[in-house]
Amino acid sequence: MGTLAHVLESAGLATVAISSMRGQTERLHPPRALHCEFPIGRSLGKPDDPVFQRRVLDAAFSLLARPAGPVLEDFPEVVEADVEDAISCALPPRLNPELPPEIDEALGYRTAYERRLARTGQTLMGRVIGPDQVPDAVAAFRRIVAGTPWRESGLAGVPAATALDVRAYYEEAALELANHIPGAGQTVSWFYQSTLTGKLLRHLRQTLLEAGEAHELYHSVAPRSYHALPEDR
């Protein structure tokens, strides 16, 4: 979006962007951007709260009065992800006890993922990896948590984007297996609370944080509401 903003501005159209990853926005230097510390996917912060959403939009559009750029300002309020009741979804049985449990678990959801993909024709995977690469990504996450620097772990892309692909794989499989239509946030709660890979990503976020990695590398690995260790809560 930062690149598109530059293209539109060069054609004479004023733009303003809402940023969810400050480091990435700083690198792209869009003409005007409002950074919001909100959960990924909630660009306006609070669902079903038009008053709050209007404050976000007013703050963003107010930047249009700033002709010189790049302009990057922070919205003053932080919104944490809600921890909702998880969906009811059966966990797959172990297929190969000789594999690490997180990898075995990931393989167990492949059939449900493929059923949903065939039924809907849609997936949120593809930022970095597809379903075939999920076991390799989980193996790399395990190596990072065990102490391997992430750049030497064999991870196909940056941790945050790869983690979002793995989460999409799990959540789409869960939607196929759930015994009811979940509410917003329930698949997220299920993933981070109930699955081995979700718990692994909670530890991955903390590992990257303690290693001093840039905020955008760990920010969307796991929401702040699902920290791995007591001192993170």
N, C-alpha and C positions, 0 to 999 in steps of 0.2 A: 504493500500500500504506500510505503514511503516513496518508492520509485515511481508509482503511478501518480502520486501527488506532484512530483517534480514535472512529469509530462504534462499534467493538466495546467499547472501554473505557467509553464512555457507557452501554453496556448491561450493564456489570459484568464484562466478560471482560478479564483481564489479557493484554497483548500484548507481544511483542518482535519487532523487525524486523532483518533483515540488510541492510545498506546497501552498495551498490557505487558510489554517487555521493554523496560527502560533502556537496557544496554543495546538492544537491537535498534531501537529508535535513535539512540545517540549516534550509532554508526551510519544510519541511512540519512540523517539530517533532513527530515521532511520540513517543508516551509513553516508549518505550525502544527504542534502536537500537544495534546493533553494526556499526560501519563496517569493512569488510574490503577491503583493497587487493588484489583478486584480478582475474583476467581476466573481462570481461563474459561472463555465462552460466555461470560456475563459482562459484556462491554459497558453496560449501563449500571452495573453494580447489584441492584436489588430487584428481583422479579416481583411483579405485581405491586410496585411502589412508584406510581407515576410522579409523585412529588420529588422523590430522590432522583429519579431518572431525568426529570426536567432540570434539576440543579446541575447534573453532569453535562447535559446538552448546552445549558446556558453558559457554563464555564468553558466548554469547547468552542462554541460559536463566538464567545467574547474575544477569542484569539484572532478572529478575522479583522479586528480593529488594529492589529499589529502588522503593519505592512512589511517591516524588515524581518528577516529570518536568517537562520532557522530559530524558531521559538519553541521551547520545550518547557512546559510547566507541569506541576504535580497537582492533581486534585487532592484537597486537604483531608478527605476521609478515606479510611481503609475498610474494605469489606472482606471478611473471612468467609471461606466456604462453609455452608451448613452441613453438619453431620446428621444425615437423615437415617431413618430406619432402612436397613438394607433390604433388597428384594429377596424373596424366597426362591432360591435357585440351587438345584442339586449339584454338588461337586462331583466330578468324574472319578471313577475308581482308578487306582494306580494301574497303569498298563505295563510298565517295565520298572520294577523296583531297583534295577541296577542303575537307572538314570538318577541324576539329582532330582529331588522331589518337585522343584519349581518347573523344570523342563518337562518332566513326566506329566505334570498337571496341564501345562500349556498344550501339549500334544493331545491330551484328553478332550480339549474343547474344540478341536479342529472340525469335527463332523458337524457340531452345532453351528459353528461359524459359517461353514460352507452351505448349510441348509438355509440360513438366513440370507446369505449373499444370493443364492439361487432364487429365493422367494422375492426379495426386494430389488435385486440388481444394484444395490448401493452399499458402499462401505466408506468409512472415514479413514481407513488405512491408506498408506501410500506417501506419507510425508517423506519417509526414509526407507521403510521396509514393507514387504507384503507378508502374507501368512506363512509362506515357506521359510522366512528368515526369523520368525518369532523365537524358535528354540535357540538359535545362535545369539540373538539379542539377549535373551534371558541368561544364557551362559556368560556373556560379557558382563551383564549387571552383577552376577555372582562374583566374577573376578575383581570388579571394581570395589565391591563391598569388602572383599578379602584383602584389599590393599594394592591392587594393580592400578596405576594411573589410568584414567579413562582413555587417554590417547593411545595407550599401549594395550588396551583390553580386547581389541578386535571389533569394537562396536562400529557398525556401518555408518553412523552419523552421530551428531551431538546427542548427549544423554536425554535432554528434554524432548526433542522431536521424536527420538526413537521410543522413549517411554510412552508418548502419546499414541504412537502406532500400536504398541503392545496393549495399552489400555483399551483402545478401540476394538482390537481383536477380542479381548475378553468380554467387553460390555456387549458387543454385538452377538456373541455366542450366548451370553446370559439372557438377552432379550428373546432369543429363540427358545430357551429352556424355562423361562420364568412362568409361574403359574398364575400371573395376573399382569396387567399393564402397569408398569412401574411409574411412580411420580418422578419429578425432576430431582436429580441427585441420588436416587435410590441405587442406580447401577454403580455410581461412583462409590457410595458407601459400601456396597457389596464387594467391589473390587478390592478396596484398600483394607477392609475389615476381615473379609472371609477367604480370600485367595492367598496362596503362598507367594505368588508373584507380586500381588499388591503390597504385601508386607515387605517383600524384598525391595520394592521401590521406595517404601518409606525409609528403609535403612540407606538406600542409595542416595536419597536426597540429603540425609544427614552427613553421609560420607563426603559428598561433594561440597557441602557447606563447610565442614570442618577442614577440608583441603584448601579452602580459600578460593574456590572456583567462582567465576562470574555468576551473578544472580540469574541471568537468563539460561545458564546451563542446568540449574537445579530447580528453578521456580515452578515449572509445570511437571516435574517428575512426580511430585505428590503434593496435594494441597497442604497448606500450613495446618489445617485442622486435623491432619492425619500424620502427625509427627511420630517418629520411631522411638524416641527416647523421652523420659520424663521432663528433662530440662527444656525440651522444645515446646511443651504444651503451654 
